């Protein structure tokens, strides 16, 4: 599923809601847009600005849960917003968190496991 525009709009809007002061950062220089700069978010998350910019352009498929958690903390997302960013990532992967297929053991594996060595 191509949800790049939705990811982009969501991350930009959440970045705009947080002031440097709220994030514990100094407010330096004039800002062209409200909220945090991309570089400030990247610093808070602990990633390169290039990687954060890639995420903000909507390339969120394959992002690890730890990166999404760090992003949620940096953007001070509430529980609903945090769940939404995880949903966006799963949708970009083409999966759903609740609908991932479970692996069932092969019938022969169960039979071999029950036999003594």
Secondary structure as GFF3:
##gff-version 3
##sequence-region A 1 117
A	DSSP	alpha_helix	4	16	.	.	.	ID=ss1
A	DSSP	alpha_helix	20	23	.	.	.	ID=ss2
A	DSSP	alpha_helix	38	45	.	.	.	ID=ss3
A	DSSP	alpha_helix	49	56	.	.	.	ID=ss4
A	DSSP	alpha_helix	65	74	.	.	.	ID=ss5
A	DSSP	alpha_helix	79	93	.	.	.	ID=ss6
A	DSSP	alpha_helix	107	114	.	.	.	ID=ss7
###
